[in-house]
């Protein structure tokens, strides 16, 4: 019995290796000629004879991973709602005088969907500026957007001189021109101190601030941008909700009606 348990345990270990490496079973089975251990041969035979065990193990593993991520997400959401000073920190915020809705946006200056979200949010906030506050969190998808991080660093540097939102607006309105020339042109247009601007965007403090935003995003399990976290600050026990993708005006209005009242 002990040996059988050991075999099944090893089978699970090998299976997890297969999952982690994204290796298909036929490919793995093709390597059996290089295996010398009798135990390994037995494990492979068990896998061949009991494919249902493989499927159950994969499903169990996926469920465990999903449950762990969901726990992290819920904990991060509650922390954001219950301790906003800690989570939101010094992030740029447009504060409403009579808050009915708090919106935290994770965004990427080079993401085309974030550009659509920018346009819709600007119209929505223009209508509800006294009811809805917006906090911006950086989540540059550097793997696919080469200017995402440089733009985020430049925007952070502008925030050190009190010009984050004007800089933010110009980046999105000229998204097709992202690059060094644009960052300097905007800095000049906003009359920023260029020496400080360049020093700040190349500083460890800038990168650390953006990495902190990204850490919050990872705890939430965010995989893409834009991503919104929305709740009513006047309802301590109220629901906190998340939305992925570029929402249109009608969706934003519905959210305000459902959550903000």
N, C-alpha and C positions, 0 to 999 in steps of 0.2 A: 504493500500500500504506500509506503514511504517513497519507494522508487517511482511509482505511478504519479504521486503528487509532485515529485521533483520534475518528472517529465512534463507534466502539464504546466508547471510553473515556468520551466525553461521555454516551453512553447509560447507562453504569454510574453515572456521577455523578448523572444525573437520576433514575435508579432509586433510588439511596440516598436522595435527597431525598424521593422518593415514600414510601419506607419510613419515614423519620424523621417525616414529616408525616402518616402514616397515610392517605394519599390513594389512592383506588382509581383504577385505570387508566382506566375509562370517564369518570370525572369529569375526570381530567387531559386525556384526549383531547378532551373537549368544549371545552377552552380553546384549541385549536389555531388558532382564527380570530384570536387575538390575537398569534400568533407571526409574526415578520417575517423571522427568519434562515433562509436555505435549509438551513443545517447542522442547525438545530433541527427543521425539517421532515423531513430525512433521518433524524434520530435517531428521531423518532416513527414514521416508516414502518418502520424496522428493528424497533422494539418491536412494531408491529402484525404484522409478517411473521414474527417469531421469538419468540413468547411463551415457548418453551422456554428461551430465553436468560434471560428475566426470572426464571423459576422457579429456574433454576440459580444465578443471581446472588443471589437472595433466600436460597436455601438455603446458599450459600457464606458469605454475610454472617452469617446466623444461626449457622452452625457456628463461624465465627471468634469471634463474640461469646461463644458458649458456652465455647469453649476458653479464651479470655482470663479469663472469670469463674471457670472451674474452676481455672485456675492460681492466681488470687488466693485462692480458697477454700483450696486445698491448702497454699499458703504460710502463710495465716493460721492454719490448724489446726496445722501443724507448729510455728509460733512459739508458739502457745498451749501446746502440749505440752512443747516443749523449753525455753521461757523463760517459765514461768507468772508469775514475779514481775513481768515487764514487762507482759504482756498483762492479767493479772488484777488486778495492782496492789493498790489498797486496796479493791477490791470486797468487799461483805459476803460472808462465807464461814462456813458451818457445817462445821468441820473434824472428820474422823473420826480416832480414835486409831490405827487400823490400816487405812489406806486401801486398799481394793481397787478403788474406783471414784471417779473425779472427774467430777462433773456440773457443767456451766456452763449456766445457764438464762438465755435472753434473754426478757424478759417485759414485759407492759404491764398496769398495775393496773386498767385499765378493760376489758380484753379478756375476754369471757365464757369463752373457751377456756382462758385463763391461770388463771381462777378454778377451773376443773375440774382443771387441772394442779396448782394449789396444794393442793387437797384430796387428790389422789392422792399427791403428793410428801410431804405431811405424814405420811400413813399409812405410806408406804414408808420414809421416813427414821426414823420412830418405831420401826420394826422393825429397821432396819439402820444406826442412828446411829454404830456403831463401825466400820462398813465403808465407808460412802458419805459423801463430802463434797459440799457444794453451794455453788456460787458464783452470786450473783445479778448479772445484767447488765441495765441499763435499755435497753429498746427501745420507747419510747412511740410509738404510731401516732397522732400528733397530727392527721393528716388526717381520721381517722374517729372519734377518741376525744378530745373536747375537754378532758376531765379527766386524760388520760394524763400529760401533761407536768407540770401542777401537782401531781399525786399523786406523781410521781417526784421532783420537787424537794423536796416535803415529806418523803418517805422518806429522801432524801439528807441533809436537815437533821437528821432524827432520828438518822441514823447518826453524825453528828458528836458526839452525846451518848451514843453507845453503845447506842442503842435502835432500830436498824434492823429487826431481826427482829420484835419486838413490834409495831412500827408497820406493817410489811409484813403481818403476820397480820391486823391489824385492818382494814387497807385492803381486803384480799380478802374478809374475812368480812362486810364492810359495803359491798360494791361498789356496791350500788344507791343508796348515800347519798354517793358521792364528791362533794366540794365543800369550800369554805372552812370551813364550820361543822364538818364531820367532821374536817378536818385539825387544827383548833384543839382540838376535843373530845378527840381522841386524844392530842395533845401535853399537854393538862392531865391526862388520865388517867394518862399515863406520867410525870407530874411533870417535864416538860422545862422548861428555862429558856426562857420564851416569847420574851423579847427576842432571845436568841441564835437560837432556832428560826426566827423571822421574818427575822432578818438573814441567816442561812445559806441559807434556801430562796430568797431573792431575790438571792443573790450570783452573781457571775460564776463563782466556783469551782464552784458547784452545777451551773450550766448546762454548764460546760466538762467536768465529770466525766461527765455524762450524754451529752454529744456525743461524748466519747471512746468510751463503750460503743457508741454508735450507729455510729461509724466502724468498729469491729471487726465489728459486725453487717453492715455494708454490704460489707466485704471478704469476708465469708463468703457473701454473696449472699442473706441472709435477706430474705424478702418478707413474712413474717407471724409471729405469735406464738401459742403459745409455741414455742420452738426450743431444743433441747438439744444440747450437745456433750459427748460422753462418752468417757472413756478410762481405762485402767488405768495409774496412775503407776509401778507396779512392773515394767512391761514397756516399756522404752524403744523397742523395735522393734514394739510392739503396735499394733494398728489403732486409729485414732481415728475415731469414728462420729458422725453427726449425725442428729437426729430432729426432724421438724416435726409440730406438732399436739399435742393433749392425750393423753398416753399413759395407759393404765389400769394398775392394780396388776399384773396378770399380765404385761403387756409389760415393766414395770420389773423384775419378778423375772426374766424371761427375759434381759434385758440384763445383769443382775448375774451370772447364771449363765454367760453366754457370754463376757462381757468381763472380769468380775472374777475369774475363776478360770484 
